[in-house]
Amino acid sequence: MAFPLLQIAAATAALLGPGSAGKAYDGAAGDLQVATPTVASAEIRIDGRLDDASWSHAALLTSFTQYDPVEGVPASQKTEVLVLVDKDAIYFGVRAFDSNPGGIRATMAQRDEIDRSDDYVRFVLDTFDDQRKAYVFSVNPLGVQHDGIWNEGSGGRHMGPPVDDNPNFLWASSGEITDWGYEIEVRIPLKSLRFPALPEQSWGLQVMRKISRNGYQESWAPISNNVANQLTQAGKLTGLKDLDPGLFMEINPVLTGKRIGTVDEDTDAFRRQSAEGDFGLNLTYGLTSNLTLDATYNPDFSQVEADAGQISVNERFGLFFPEKRPFFLEGTEIFNLPKNLVYTRSIANPIGGAKMTGKVGSWNVGYLGALDQSVEDGVDDAVANIIRVRRDLGASSTLGMVYTDRTAHADEYNRVAGVDARLVLARRYTITMLGSSSFTAEPDSATRMGGLWSTRIERAGRTFGFSAEIEDSNDGFDAGSGFIRRVGDTQLQSNVRYNWYGQPGALLENVGPNIEFKGYWNHDAFWNGAGPDETQFQFGGNLSFRGNVSIFTNAKVKSYSFAREGYDGFVTTSGQTDDDGMYRTFYPDQSLFRSMYGWDASLWMNTFERIRGNARIGWEQVPIFGSSNAAIEPAISWSSNVSLNLYPTRSLKGEIGLRRTTITRQSDGSEYSSATIPRVRAQYQFSRAFFVRGIFEYQSSQRGALRDPATGAVLTYCDSDAVCEARTGSDSYDFHVEGLMSYEPSPGTVFYIGYTRQMEDLEAFRFQNVRPLAEGLFVKLSYRFRM
């Protein structure tokens, strides 16, 4: 139905109040320079009702426009935002009108879990006005918070805005759903922000709104995806004078208690250890308004949710797991690089650490140091040091340097030095470059040196975009404090994409075909003009329909070629010997791995309020790998993944997921491996601060023997010490349960009590004769003091 215009007018009049001194700024008309309204003390109670007298002094942001799925048209729903600043904080007030208030999506969720499921209003504050980094504060209609850092250059625009959700700040918000939409109030203390030490300054300002039931996204300052950097399109808060966060110090003592159980290696019996307590301390000190020092002693990560299982039965390279630990998450944007030369999960068991981050003039600076305790007997603890600087160039470009050092003792260390640059040309094109060298010393061996460099060019475009990249590393490169999945390779990648958009309200909102190429060469072979070891051409696309339904499809053709030396050590014991009477070294027919095909299709649906989710199925021809550089025989892989999010009430959220992969030998159709991972997660949110959560995950995997496809004989691998082992396969049937009760009124002030248990099943999904592998009961209490 049409929204009643008289009701909008009446609500707007109530918003401004009689005799309002605030000025209106029309975003659609390009009126984006906001003269910041300031009062000595804004006596505003953050309760989600814009009835405080101080709001009459605020500036009013109006006339939002849509930027997705249709760009530049008037917003589908009216949004009005008030802005006000006093000596301690910046305030935002929002009236988000909705012609269908019953369709508003809002859940009483845990912090940072609203951006994919709920309606929200997002405030983007570029406090240094450098158009490279900004604070992000989002609020759903119930006042639930999401915050993070917008870091230009850390992600492609077609993948969504480059927002790091991990940092958490102290701020206040409240929201209320009404019969005409919803209302929000926000207070962000200046102590929660870093900004220049200048007598007068301007901040970049953008306000966005998402309507989750249809996926529409709207903004106050108009946004075009034809521009590489969205922060350059923001408006500005001007005339901010004499901002002073005052003394900024946070002290966060942490008390923990735990009782764990493990399997005794000698008796194979499960034993519970005695309960024990511990103490940790986190400190944050504002050296200046733009430099922050963090320190931690004995950090506790017991409350961090376990990593979701990943299928690894036929993986050639290491798996990447995201960082989740609070100390390492704060200020991480400065350590972002075009390649993962910094991967803080390489610091596995820190005893303590320190970190300094901030901005001085045009320089972003960061330092991270930690003492990483070894968990193996006889292995020395390691000291990790990471230094990062990055300088702003021009409107959006940057030039940076990084140095990492992980040292156990004088003759055992890894050091990496690198430089990187990000150049934005004509607002549309981005060139990203990286060059680095590593130096690795190990006891009783010579220092090993290596290098890695990369160059990438991208074109931003709403309808047409492309990217191309080259990455090259030699065998000696080792990022001991980073994560580089493949070394010793030269990689070429390119992607060309096109988007066609329907008219407003059309059934088909977007059609997006794309073509992608990937090629991998041995480093030396590439520079000698030899052909690639692997290639992949992928032809895909997406169809997006009205009502938040999208279909994605891909078809691909691949080829592999493996060097003979990659098979050194693999022998067949079928009775065949070479001329010297030794077992025959295994080497397959390489033609088996050329012209391998595959496809996949997925469905993403966010139409219904109570149930949303996605499903994917894929089929492809793959090699069975004996090692990263040795394929044994061709196979057929089927994979599927189903994930459902359930919202029975505003407070209860459930997640059900199932991942399944099978690999069968192409020669005779026998199964080589299979893996099944069901996962169930349920969380009830009693309030914004208090929730209980339970998780169940089962990991069943079976892997058969590596066989010589010509004879059927089991392959044996002999290492450099002539120790031989038949590759007969393995089975694993593990499951774990987690339970957590959490009270967290603000980041750093928490009470947790949790339990986790790891079990082994003797057969897949039989739940008979199960035995415990590990168990943990933990309690945590901490308080974040701010001065």
N, C-alpha and C positions, 0 to 999 in steps of 0.2 A: 504494500500500500504506500501511497505518497506520504512523506513525513509532513506533519502540519507546520507550515511556515510560521504561524503565529506563536506556536509553542517554542520554536527556535528563537524567535525574537525575544520572547519573554525570558527564556533561560539566559540569553546573552546579556540582557539588561541586568538580571540578577547577578551575573558573573562580574560585571564591571562595577556595579553599585552606582548609586546616585552621585552625580557630580564627579565621575571618574577622571583622574588626571592622566590615566594611561593612554598611550597612543597605539593605534592599530597598524600592523605591518602586514601588507598583502603579499603573500608569498608568490602567488600566480602572476602578479604584476611586476615581480622582481624587486619589491621593496624589502630588501634583505639586510639593510644596515640598521641595527637596532641600537638606539641610544639607551644605554643600560639605565633603567630606573633604580635608584638607590635610596634606601632609608637607613637611619641610624640603627634601628632595631625592629625587625619585622616580627610582630607579635602574632605569629601564625601557629595554630595548633594543627599538627599533621593528623587529621582525622578523616580525610577523604571528602570533606565538605568545604566548598569555597565560600564560606560565609564570614570570614574574618575581615575586619575593616581594612587591614593593610593591603589586601588584594586590589583596592581601588587605586593604588599607586603603580600597579604593574603595567608593563607593556603587553599588548595583545597580539599574538601571531595568528593570522587567519588565512583563508583561501589556500588550502592544501591541493596538490595535484597528484594524480596517480602516476607511478612509474613502473608498475608491474600488475597485470600482464600488458596493459595498454599504457603507453608512455605519453605524458603531456596533457591528458584529458582531465577535466575537473574531478576531484575526489568523489567517490561513490557515497561517502558519508561525511557529514560536516564535523570538523575538529577545530577547537579553539584552545589556545595555550597561553597562559599567563607566565611572565618572567619577572622576577624581583630579586634584588641583591641587597644584603645588609653587611655589616662589618664581619660577620661570622660565617655566612652561608649564602648559597644561591638557591632560590625557590622556584618551583614550577607548579602551576595549577592547570588542570586539563578538564575540559568538558568534551567527551567523545560521544556525539549524537549517533543514534542508530535507528533506522526505520524499522528494524526487526529486533527489538531488545531481547526477545526470547532466543535469538540465534547467537547471542554473545557467548563466546567460549571462555571460561575462566575456571581454573582449578586451584584448590588450596594446596599448592605444590611446594616441593623443596626449592630452595634458592637455586637459580640458574637453570630451572627445568621448564620454563614457560615458553621459550622462543619458538619451539616447533609445534606446540599444541594449542596455545592460547592466543586470544586477542591481546595486544599490548600497544603501549606508546613508548617510543624509544627516544632518549635525549643523547645527542652526540656533542661533546664539548672538546674542541681542539684548543686546549688552554695555552699552548705555545704558538698557536696560529701559524704552524709550519706546514700544515696540510699533509702530514705524514703519519701522525699518531694522534689519537683522540680517546677520551674516556667515553664509555658507553654505559648508560643507565636505562634499563627497561623496566616497566611496571605493568602487570596485568590488571584487569578490572577489580580484583580483590586486594590489590596492593602488594602482591608477591613480587620479589625483586629478581632481576637478572642484571649482572654487570660484567664488565670486561674492558679490554683494550682493543681499539680499532687500529690495526697496524698495516698501513699500505705497503704492498710488496710481499706480504706473507701468504697470499692466495690469489687464485685467478678470479676475476669478477664473475665469470659464468658459473662459478661454484658458490656464489653468495658472497656477502661482505666479509672482509678478512678480519673477523673479530675473534680474539682469544678470550674464551669464556672463563678462564681459570682464575684470574685475579679477583679478589673480593675486597670491597671497600666498605667503610662505615658510613651509612646514610639512612635517612628515614623516608618511609613512603606509606601511603594508605590509599585505599580505593573503595568505591561503593557502586554497586549496580543500581540503576534507577529505572523508572518506567519510560525514560526517553533515551537511555544509553548507559554511560557510566562516567564517574567523576574520580579524579586522581589528584593527590597532593604529594609533593616531593620536596625534601630538604636535603641538600648536599653540603656538608660542612667544608669550608675552605681547607681545613686540616686533612681532608681526604683527597685533596688534589695537589698536584705539583704544577707550578706556573712560574713565569719569569719574575725576577726581583726588579721590577720596573715601577716607577711612580704612576704611570698610566699605560694601559695595554688594551688590546682587543683579543677576543677569543672567537674561534670559529664555532658556529651553532647550527645544528640541524635537528629537526624533530620529525620522526617517522611514526607511522601507525600501520599496524597489520590487522586485517580482518580475517581471522583464521578460517571461517566456514567456507570462504570462496578463494582465499589466497591473495586477495587484493592487498597491495602495498602502496602507501601514499606518504607524501612528504610535504613539509612546509616550503623549503627551498627546492625548486624543481630539480629533478635528477634525470640525466640522460646516460644511458649505458654506452653511448658513443665516446664518452670521456673515460680515460683509463683510471683516473683518481677521483672518486666521489667526494672526497674531502674538499677538493677545489671548487665544488659546486655549492658548498654550505653558505649560509648567511654569517653575520658577525654580530657579536655583542661588543659595542664600542664604548669608549670612555670609562673603562673600569679603572678606578683610581685608588691608590694607597692600599692595595690588597695585602693583608698580613695574616698568615696562618697562626702566628704566635709560636710559642714553644711547642714543638711537635715531638712527643716521645710516647712510645707504647711498650709496655712490659707485659709479657704473656707467660706466666708460670704455668707449668703443666705437671699434674700428678697422674701417674698411671699405676694400675695394678693388673697383674696377669697370672694366669695359671695355664701352662701348656702341657700337652701330652704328645709323645712321639713313640716310634717303634725302636726298641733297643737293638742296635746292630748286632750284638753278640748273641742274645737269646731270642730275637725276633718277637719278643713280647711287647705289648703296648703298655707304657708306663706314664703316669701323670706325675709331673714334677711339683715341687712345693710352690705355693703361691709366693709371688715376689712383687715388690713395688719399685717404682723408679721416679726420678724427677728430671724434668727438662725445662729449658728456659728459652724464650724467644724475645728478642729486643728489636725495636725499630726506632730509629732516631732521625729526625729531619735535620740534616747538617745545615741546609738552607731551604728556601722555599722550592728549590728544584733538584736537590740532591738528597737521597735517602740511604741510610746505612741499616742493614738488617744483619742480625747475628742469631745463631741458634746453638744450643748445647743439648746433646742427647735428644735429637728430635724424635717424636713418636708418630708413627704412621699406621698404627693398628686399626684406626677407624676407616682407612681407605678401602673402598670396595674392590674386591678381587677383579683382575682382568677377565673380561669375557673370553671364553675359550676360542682358540683359532685352530683350524684344521692344518696339520703339518705332516701328514703321512707321506707325501710325495713332494715336499718342499726342497728346493735346491739351496736357498739362501735364508739368512736369519729373518725372524719375524719382528716387526716394529710394534712396540707397545707404548701408548701415550703416557706422558708424565701425569701423575695424580697427586703428588705429595705437596702439601701447602707451601712449605718453605721454598721449594724450587719453582713454584708457579708464579710467585709474586715477582713482577718486573722482568718476566721472561722475554718480552717483546724485543728488548735490546739485543738478545742473543740469537734472534732469528737470522738465518743466513740462507742464501739460495740452495745450499746443500747442508745436510745435517752434520756439520763439523762440531756442533755442540748438542749433546744428547745427555741430559742430566741423569737419566736412569743408569748411565755408566757409573755413577756414584751410588753404589748399591746399599751400603750400610754405613752412613755417615755418623761419626762420633760428634762432630760439630762442624760449623761452617759460618762463613760471613759473606755478605754480598753488599755491594754499593752500586746504585743505579741512579741515573738522572740525566739532566741536560744542562750544559754550560754554554751559553751563546748558541752557536750553530752545531755544537758537538754533543752527541749522545754518548754517554760513557757507561760502562758496566764492568764490574769485577765480581767473580764468584770463586771462593776458595772453600775447600772441605777436606777433612781427614776421613778417609774411607777405610773402615776396619775390615780386614780380611775375615772371611768365615771359614777358611781352610787352615788347618794346622801347618805350621812351617812356612806360610806365605806371609810376607811383610804387608803391613798396612800401607796404603798409598795416599799421597798428598796430591790433590787435584787443584789446579789454578787455571782460571779462564779469564782472559782480559779481552774486552770488546770496545771499540770506539767506532763511531759513524758520524760523518759530517754531512750536513745539508748542503746541497748544491742547487742553485736556481730555485724554481717554483716547486718542483716535486722530486728532484733527483737526489741521490745520496752516494757517498763514497765511504767505505768502511774497511776496518782491519780487525783481525782476530788472532789471538794466540792462546793455545791450550797446552797444558803441561800436566802429565800424570806420572809421578815419580814414586817408585817403591824404595829404591836406594840408588847409590851413585851409578851403578852399571845396569840399572833396569828402569827405563823411562820411555815415555812417548811424548813427543812435542810436535805440534802442528802450528804453522804460521800461514795466514792467508789474507788476501785483500779481495774486496768485492765492490761492485758498483751497480747502481740502478739508475738508468737514464730514461727520463720520460720526454719524448719528442712530440711536438705538435699536439700535446694533450691526449693523443690516441695511441701512440706507439711506445712500447717499453722494451728496453734492452737491459738484461741482467747478466752480469759477468762475475766470475769467481776464479781466483787462482790460489793454490795452496801447495805447501810442501810439508812432508812429515819426516821426522827423524826418530827412529826406534832403536833402542839398545836393549839387548837381552844378555844375561850372564853367559860368558864363554863364547860370545859370537860378535862379529863386527857390526857396527851401526848400520842399520838398513835405512835407506832414503827412498822417498817416493814423491810423486806429485799428482795432483788432481786439479783440473780446470773445467769450466763450463761456460757456455754462452747461450742465452735464450732471447728470442725476440717475439713479442706478442703485439697483436693489433686488437684493441678494444672496439667492439661494434655491436650495436643492438641487433642488426640483421646479419652482418658478415664479420667474422673474426678468424684469426689464424694464430698459430704459434709454431715455432721451430726451435730446436735445441740440439746442441752437441755437448756431450760430457766425455771427458777422457781421463783415465787414470792408469798408472802402471802397477805392476805387481808389488812394488815396494811400498806403496802408499798404505798407511794405517792410521785411521782416525781413532785413537785410543779413547778420547773423550766424546766421540761422535758416533753416528750410525750411518755407514755407507754400505748399502746392500750388496753391491758388486764392485770389485776392484779388478784392475788388469784388463779392463774393457774400454772400448770406444763406443759410445752410444749416440745414435741419431734418432730424434723423434720429431714428428710434425703432426699438426692437427688443423684441419680446415672445417669450419662450421658455418651454417647459415640458419637463420631463424625467420620464419614467416609468421606474422601475427594476425589473428582474426579481428573483426570489428568488435567494439564494446558489446558484451552480452552474447557473443557468438558461441555456439556449441563447441567448436574447435578453436581454442584460444591460441595455440602455438604448434607449429611444425618445425622441427629442428634437425635436419640431416647433418651428418658429419662424416669425415674421412680421416683416418689416423694411420700413420706409419711408424713402426719402431724397427730399428736395426741395431744389432750388436756385433761388434768385431773384436777379435783379440787385438789388444793395443798395438803390438808390434806388426801384426798382419795388416792392420788398417793403414799404417803409415808406410808399409811396403807395397800397398796397392792391391792386396788380396781381397777376396770376397768375404761377405759377412758370415758369422757363425749362426746367427739367428735373424729372422725377419718376421714381421707380422703386419699384415694389412687388415684394417678393420673398417667396416662400413656399417654405420649405425644411424640412429635417429630417435627422436622422441615425439610423441603426440600428447599434448596437454589439453584436457577437456574442461569445460565449465563444471564447477563443483569440486575442484581439487582432485581430479583423477588424471594420472599420467601413465603412459605406456612407453617403455624404453626397449629397443631391440638392437642387437649387434650381430653381424656375421663377420667371420675372420678366416684368413688363410695364413698359415705359418709354415716356416721351414727351419730345420736345424742341421747343423754340421758340427761334428765334434772331433777335435784333434786326437790323434792316436795316443799322444802322451797322457791324455786324460784318463786312459784306461790302465795305466801302469798299476800293477798290483792285483788286478782282477784276473783270475785264472779259472778254468773249468777243469773239474776233476772227473770227467766222464770217461777217462781212459785214453783220450787222445793226447799225444805228446808231440813235441816238436823234434827237430833233428837231434837235439842234445839229450833227449829223453826226459825233458821237463814237461810239466803240465802245460797245456796250450794256453797262451795269453789270450784273453777274451777280447774280441773286437767285432762289433756287429756290422751288418750291411747298412752303410750310411744312407742308402736310397730309401730306407724305410721311414726316415724322418723328414722327407721332403713333401711338400704339399699336404700338410695336415690342416684339417678344416674344423670349424666350430661355430656355434651360435649361442646366444642367450637372449632371454626376454624377461622383463620384469614389469610388475604392476605396482603403482604407488597410489594409495587412496586415502584421502583425508576428508571424505564427504560427510560422514556421520559423526554425531557428537560423541556417542558412547563407545564406538569402536573404530579404530583407524589402523593402518598398517601397510605392509608391502610384502610382495612375494616375488621370487626369482627362480628361474630354472635355466640350466645351461647344459649343452652337450658339446664335447670337443674331443678331437684326437690329440693325445698327449704322449710324450715319451715316459716310460718308467725310468726314473733316474737312480743310478747307483751312487752318484756324487754330483756335485754342481757342474762338472764338466764331462760327465759320462752318462749317456743314455743307453739303456740296456735293450729295450724293445718297445714297439708302439702299442698303445692301449686306447681304450675308449673311456672317457670320464663323463659321468652324469653328476650334476650338482644341483642342489636346491636349497633355498633359504626362505623361510616364512617367519615374519615377525608381526605380531599384533599388539597394539596398545589398547587397553581397556580402561574406560572411565565410568564405572557404574554410578559414582556420585562425584561431587566436586572434591571430596577428600580422599577417595580411594582410587588408586591407579594400579593397574596390573600390566605386566608384560609377559607375553608368551612367545618363545622363539624356538625354531628347529632348524638346524643345519645338517645336511646330509650329503656325502660325497661317496661315490663308488668308482673304482677303476678296474676294468676288466681287460685281460690280455686280448689283443686283436687276433692273435694267432689261433687260439682255441676257445675263446670266450670264457675262460676261467677267471675267477675273481682274484685280483692281486691285492687290493686293499679296499677298506671301507671305513668311514668315520661318521658317527652320528652324535650330535651335541644338542640335546634339548635343554632349554633354560627357562625358568619361571621366576619372575620377580614381582613381588607385591609390596605396596607401600601405602600406609594409611597416615594421612596428615591431620592430626588433631587441631593444629593451629599452624601459623607460619613458622613457628619455632620448634614444634614438637611433632615427631613422627616415629613410627615403628616400621621396620623393613625386614622382609625375608627373601632369601634367594636360594633356589635349588638349581644345580647344574650337573648334568651327567655327561661324561666324555667316554664314549665307546669307540675304540679304534682297533682294527685288525690289519696287519700287513703281512703278506706272504713272502715266500723266499724269492730272491733274485735268481732267475733261471737263464740259462743259455737257450734262446728260442729255437736254435737249430737242433739241439740234442735233448733239451728238457732237464739237463743236469743243473744242480744247484751251484751257483757261483761262489767262489771263495776269494776273499781279499787278503793279501799279504802286505803288511806294512814294511817300512824301510829296515826294520829289525828282523825281518823274515818271520814275524809272528802272524800266523794265518787263522782266519776265522770264516766259517761258512756263513753266508748271508741267508739265514733261514727264516727271518721274519720275527714278528712279535705281536702280542695281543695286550690290550690295556682296557680295563673297565673300572674307571674311577668316578666318584661323584662327591660333591661337597654341598653342605648346607651352611647358610649364614643367617644370623639374626642380629638385628641392631635396634636399639632404642636410643633416640637422640633428642636432646634438648639444646638448641642453638639459637638463642635470641639475637645474636649478632656474630659475625665472623670472629673466631678466636675465643669467644665465651661459650663453652660447650660442656655438656655432660653426656657421656656415652657409656652404654653398657652393651657388650656384644659377645656373640658366641659363634665360632666356626668349627666345622668338623669335616675332615677329609676321610673318605671311606673307599675301600677296594671291594669290588664285586667279583666273584669268581667266574661268573658268566654274564654275558650282556643282558642287562635289564631283568635279571632273575631275582635280585635282592634276597638271595639265600646264602648263608655262610659268609656274610659280609664281614670285613674286619677293618678296624680303624687304622688309619695311617698317621693322622695328625689331628690335634684338637687345640683350641685356644679359647679361653674365657678372659675378657679384658674389660677394664673400667678406666675411664679417662675423665678428669675434671680439670678445666682450665678457665682462666678469666683474663680478658684483655683490658688492661688498664690503659687509658689514654690521658695524657697530660697536655 
